[in-house]
Amino acid sequence: MLCLLTLVLGGFAGWAHARAEDLRADPAVRNTALTDAARTSEIKGQTEKAVAALFSYDHADPAAYEKATKTLLTGKAVAQHKALLDAVRTRADQQKAVITTTVTDSAVERVDGDRARVLVYADQSSVSTAGTKASASGKGKQSAQDEGTYAGAMFAVDVLRRDGRWLVSGIDTFGR
């Protein structure tokens, strides 16, 4: 009887060990976005600031935009960002526009070591002062006309930790 009990308990121990290994192998367990709140908060905060800087542009201060692209992008994100914003930047210069991006919400989808993926929801506004209209006095004088446009954006960014900072390494616009 004791031998039978030993065999049953030994079999159970082997099964339990195999089941525990299966659970540890689950990708969700390795995703520290779910288990490390401090790191997730750090990633989220730095990514929100980076996105706001990278997707905002002021025709009167292009140096701020240039600095953001040089210090906050790495890898394939450099070319992706250029493809997304070069035409926008050219139009903004022509229209003397200010484009402001405000991250309204974000979520860290996954963290794997020094890499993470962040879903971003942002509002973008653009105000142009290049247009003209007749003045209110009716004497033919011209004044600047503000033209504003607003849009929402949803995309994902891959970020990479380098020298204590999270840099944007990929931009996913979900096929748009």
Secondary structure, DSSP 8 states (H G I E B T S, - for coil): -HHHHHHHHHHHHHHHHHHHHHHHHSHHHH-TTTT-HHHHHHHHHHHHHHHHHHT-EETT-HHHHHHHHHHHB-TTHHHHHHHHHHHHHHHHHHHTEEEEEEEEEEEEEEEETTEEEEEEEEEEEEEEEEEEEE-TT-SS-EEEEEEEEEEEEEEEEEEEEETTEEEEEEEE-TT-
